[in-house]
Amino acid sequence: MAPALDLPRSVLLALWLTASGEPDRVVAAVQADDEPHTVDADGEALPLAAWVAWLGAPVDEVAVVLPVPGEPVAAPPAVSRDAVDAGECVLLRAGTRTIAAVPHVERFGSAYEPGHLVTWRAVPVPDWRTVVWAQVGALEDAERDLRRGLLTATEALVSLGVERWRPDAADAIADVRDGALPDRRLPRGVAGQRVRVLSSAARLRGIVALATQDDGGAVNTWQADQRSTALREVDRVARRAMAAAATYLTP
């Protein structure tokens, strides 16, 4: 059986907030093996289920941003720094309320038995839709760029010595390449195109994460820099595609 691919918590929350009005189902999918999630909303700590119920899910519109340092951030200024630190943020509109939520993750335990304490910081923000649309764009465009990014990555990484990776790294990359999204964590009814883009983007991000753990057989600094640049661009394309696949905006 192919191993399961990972999706950011914000992506999962966005998918479920537009698909289900049952807080317990949303929480089960987003929380998974984490400790119970809490939401810090205006200084009040709420269980994630209570916050979802307060929103009145399913919400009207939702978007995800997956920022990294040095790139423009579509998240509103009130949460932009937190979003970059976390690497993710979910934005939503529920009626007249526009809110941004960023997960803060505290890790504990060991590499063999990891644990995660997750607190979402949720704050009211100005209407975020125009800025997000300008940066995320259409799903069709993101999928096309994703296909191009995969081709570019393959050519660039092969030319820079990926074939000389240590055997265990190559095996791990093969596992990611053949991985699948866990069905139990995706809501029913998600369009096939969105699932396809999420799967491809998750595979590509997984390969990039593994690739950055190794020098890829680079024999000099120039090769290492070129390889690093290629990986960053591939990750950018994958993040944009994943964000587009988790974003639901009304026309």
HUKA-V702667 format. One record per pair of residues at least 6 apart in sequence whose ideal C-beta (glycine too) atoms are under 7 Angstrom apart, sorted by the first residue. I is the first residue (numbers start at 1). J is the second residue. D is the distance in Angstrom with one decimal. If there is no record, write none. Layout:
i->(I & I)
j->(J & J)
d->(D & D)
This chain:
i->(2 & 2 & 2 & 3 & 3 & 4 & 4 & 4 & 5 & 5 & 5 & 5 & 5 & 5 & 5 & 6 & 7 & 7 & 7 & 8 & 8 & 9 & 9 & 9 & 9 & 10 & 10 & 10 & 10 & 10 & 11 & 11 & 11 & 12 & 12 & 12 & 13 & 13 & 14 & 14 & 14 & 14 & 15 & 15 & 15 & 15 & 16 & 16 & 16 & 16 & 17 & 17 & 17 & 17 & 17 & 17 & 18 & 18 & 18 & 18 & 19 & 19 & 19 & 20 & 20 & 20 & 20 & 21 & 21 & 23 & 23 & 23 & 23 & 24 & 26 & 26 & 27 & 27 & 27 & 27 & 29 & 30 & 31 & 31 & 32 & 34 & 34 & 35 & 35 & 35 & 36 & 37 & 37 & 37 & 38 & 38 & 38 & 38 & 38 & 39 & 39 & 39 & 39 & 39 & 40 & 40 & 40 & 40 & 41 & 41 & 51 & 55 & 56 & 59 & 59 & 59 & 60 & 60 & 60 & 61 & 61 & 61 & 61 & 61 & 61 & 62 & 62 & 62 & 62 & 62 & 63 & 63 & 63 & 63 & 63 & 63 & 64 & 64 & 64 & 64 & 64 & 65 & 65 & 65 & 65 & 65 & 65 & 65 & 66 & 66 & 66 & 66 & 66 & 67 & 67 & 67 & 67 & 67 & 68 & 68 & 69 & 72 & 73 & 73 & 73 & 74 & 74 & 74 & 74 & 75 & 75 & 75 & 76 & 76 & 76 & 76 & 78 & 78 & 78 & 79 & 79 & 79 & 79 & 79 & 82 & 82 & 83 & 83 & 86 & 86 & 86 & 88 & 89 & 89 & 90 & 91 & 91 & 91 & 92 & 97 & 98 & 98 & 98 & 98 & 98 & 99 & 99 & 99 & 99 & 100 & 100 & 101 & 101 & 101 & 102 & 102 & 103 & 103 & 104 & 104 & 105 & 105 & 106 & 107 & 107 & 108 & 108 & 109 & 129 & 132 & 133 & 136 & 136 & 136 & 136 & 137 & 139 & 139 & 139 & 139 & 139 & 142 & 142 & 142 & 142 & 143 & 143 & 143 & 145 & 145 & 145 & 146 & 146 & 146 & 146 & 146 & 146 & 149 & 149 & 149 & 149 & 150 & 153 & 153 & 156 & 157 & 157 & 157 & 157 & 160 & 160 & 160 & 160 & 160 & 161 & 161 & 161 & 162 & 162 & 164 & 165 & 165 & 165 & 166 & 169 & 169 & 172 & 173 & 173 & 176 & 176 & 176 & 176 & 177 & 177 & 179 & 179 & 180 & 181 & 181 & 181 & 181 & 186 & 194 & 197 & 197 & 198 & 198 & 201 & 201 & 201 & 201 & 202 & 204 & 204 & 205 & 205 & 208 & 208 & 208 & 211 & 212 & 215 & 216 & 218 & 218)
j->(178 & 179 & 180 & 175 & 179 & 179 & 180 & 182 & 179 & 180 & 181 & 199 & 202 & 203 & 206 & 202 & 181 & 198 & 202 & 66 & 88 & 30 & 88 & 103 & 118 & 64 & 88 & 89 & 90 & 103 & 64 & 242 & 246 & 29 & 30 & 185 & 30 & 90 & 62 & 64 & 90 & 246 & 186 & 187 & 190 & 246 & 26 & 29 & 30 & 187 & 26 & 57 & 58 & 59 & 62 & 92 & 58 & 59 & 62 & 248 & 58 & 187 & 189 & 26 & 57 & 58 & 187 & 57 & 58 & 49 & 52 & 53 & 57 & 49 & 52 & 57 & 37 & 48 & 49 & 52 & 185 & 37 & 37 & 48 & 185 & 116 & 118 & 115 & 116 & 117 & 47 & 48 & 118 & 120 & 45 & 46 & 47 & 48 & 119 & 46 & 48 & 51 & 120 & 122 & 119 & 120 & 121 & 122 & 51 & 122 & 122 & 94 & 94 & 92 & 93 & 94 & 93 & 94 & 95 & 92 & 93 & 129 & 248 & 249 & 250 & 90 & 91 & 92 & 247 & 248 & 91 & 128 & 132 & 136 & 247 & 249 & 88 & 90 & 243 & 246 & 247 & 73 & 74 & 75 & 83 & 89 & 132 & 243 & 87 & 88 & 239 & 242 & 243 & 73 & 75 & 83 & 84 & 87 & 84 & 87 & 84 & 135 & 80 & 83 & 84 & 131 & 132 & 135 & 136 & 83 & 89 & 100 & 100 & 125 & 126 & 128 & 100 & 123 & 125 & 89 & 100 & 102 & 123 & 125 & 102 & 121 & 89 & 102 & 102 & 103 & 104 & 103 & 100 & 102 & 101 & 100 & 128 & 132 & 99 & 124 & 124 & 125 & 126 & 127 & 128 & 122 & 123 & 124 & 125 & 123 & 125 & 120 & 121 & 122 & 120 & 121 & 118 & 120 & 119 & 121 & 116 & 118 & 117 & 114 & 116 & 115 & 117 & 115 & 249 & 247 & 249 & 240 & 243 & 244 & 247 & 244 & 193 & 194 & 197 & 244 & 245 & 197 & 240 & 241 & 244 & 193 & 197 & 241 & 237 & 240 & 241 & 197 & 200 & 201 & 237 & 238 & 241 & 204 & 234 & 237 & 238 & 204 & 230 & 234 & 230 & 211 & 216 & 227 & 230 & 216 & 218 & 223 & 226 & 227 & 216 & 217 & 218 & 216 & 217 & 217 & 214 & 216 & 217 & 214 & 210 & 214 & 210 & 207 & 210 & 203 & 206 & 207 & 210 & 203 & 207 & 203 & 206 & 199 & 195 & 198 & 199 & 202 & 195 & 245 & 241 & 245 & 242 & 245 & 238 & 241 & 242 & 245 & 242 & 234 & 238 & 235 & 238 & 231 & 234 & 235 & 231 & 231 & 224 & 227 & 224 & 227)
d->(4.7 & 5.2 & 4.9 & 5.2 & 4.8 & 6.3 & 6.5 & 4.4 & 4.3 & 6.5 & 5.4 & 6.7 & 4.0 & 6.3 & 6.3 & 6.5 & 6.9 & 6.6 & 6.0 & 6.5 & 4.6 & 6.0 & 6.9 & 4.9 & 6.8 & 5.1 & 4.1 & 6.0 & 4.2 & 6.5 & 5.4 & 6.1 & 4.4 & 6.0 & 4.8 & 6.1 & 5.0 & 5.2 & 4.5 & 4.9 & 5.0 & 4.4 & 6.6 & 5.8 & 6.4 & 5.7 & 4.3 & 5.4 & 6.3 & 5.4 & 6.7 & 5.3 & 6.3 & 4.9 & 5.4 & 6.2 & 5.2 & 6.2 & 5.3 & 4.9 & 6.3 & 3.6 & 6.3 & 5.6 & 6.6 & 6.3 & 5.7 & 5.2 & 5.3 & 4.1 & 4.1 & 4.7 & 6.9 & 6.1 & 5.1 & 6.5 & 7.0 & 5.0 & 4.8 & 6.9 & 4.8 & 6.9 & 5.3 & 6.8 & 6.6 & 4.5 & 5.2 & 6.4 & 6.5 & 5.1 & 6.5 & 4.0 & 4.6 & 6.5 & 5.2 & 6.6 & 6.2 & 6.7 & 5.1 & 4.8 & 5.8 & 4.0 & 4.5 & 5.3 & 5.8 & 6.9 & 5.0 & 6.8 & 6.3 & 4.6 & 6.8 & 4.7 & 5.8 & 4.9 & 6.5 & 4.3 & 5.0 & 6.1 & 6.9 & 6.8 & 4.3 & 6.8 & 6.0 & 5.3 & 5.9 & 6.6 & 6.8 & 4.7 & 6.8 & 5.3 & 4.6 & 7.0 & 4.5 & 6.7 & 4.2 & 6.8 & 7.0 & 5.6 & 4.7 & 4.3 & 6.0 & 6.9 & 4.6 & 5.1 & 6.2 & 5.0 & 6.8 & 5.9 & 6.3 & 5.3 & 4.2 & 6.4 & 5.3 & 4.6 & 6.6 & 5.5 & 4.9 & 6.9 & 6.9 & 6.6 & 5.8 & 6.6 & 4.6 & 6.2 & 6.1 & 5.2 & 4.8 & 4.3 & 6.9 & 4.0 & 4.7 & 6.2 & 5.6 & 3.9 & 6.2 & 5.6 & 6.9 & 5.5 & 5.5 & 6.0 & 4.5 & 5.4 & 6.1 & 6.8 & 4.4 & 6.3 & 3.8 & 5.4 & 5.1 & 5.9 & 6.5 & 6.7 & 5.9 & 4.9 & 5.1 & 5.2 & 4.8 & 6.4 & 5.4 & 6.9 & 6.9 & 5.7 & 6.8 & 5.4 & 6.2 & 5.6 & 6.9 & 5.9 & 6.6 & 5.8 & 4.6 & 4.8 & 6.8 & 4.2 & 6.8 & 5.1 & 5.3 & 5.2 & 4.9 & 6.3 & 5.5 & 5.4 & 4.2 & 6.4 & 5.8 & 4.7 & 6.9 & 4.1 & 6.0 & 7.0 & 6.4 & 6.6 & 5.2 & 5.0 & 5.6 & 6.5 & 6.5 & 6.9 & 6.5 & 4.8 & 6.2 & 6.6 & 5.6 & 4.1 & 3.8 & 7.0 & 5.1 & 6.4 & 5.2 & 7.0 & 6.8 & 6.5 & 5.6 & 6.2 & 5.9 & 6.7 & 4.3 & 6.9 & 5.2 & 3.6 & 6.8 & 6.2 & 6.3 & 4.2 & 3.9 & 6.8 & 6.7 & 6.8 & 6.4 & 5.7 & 6.1 & 5.5 & 6.1 & 4.3 & 5.1 & 2.9 & 5.8 & 5.3 & 7.0 & 3.2 & 5.6 & 6.3 & 6.6 & 6.9 & 6.3 & 5.3 & 5.4 & 5.5 & 5.4 & 5.8 & 3.8 & 5.4 & 6.5 & 6.0 & 6.8 & 6.2 & 6.9 & 7.0 & 6.8 & 6.2 & 5.3 & 6.6 & 6.9 & 4.5 & 5.3 & 4.1 & 6.1 & 4.7 & 4.4 & 4.4 & 4.0 & 7.0 & 7.0 & 6.1 & 4.1 & 6.2 & 4.7 & 5.2 & 5.7 & 4.6 & 5.6 & 6.0 & 6.0 & 5.2 & 4.2 & 5.7)
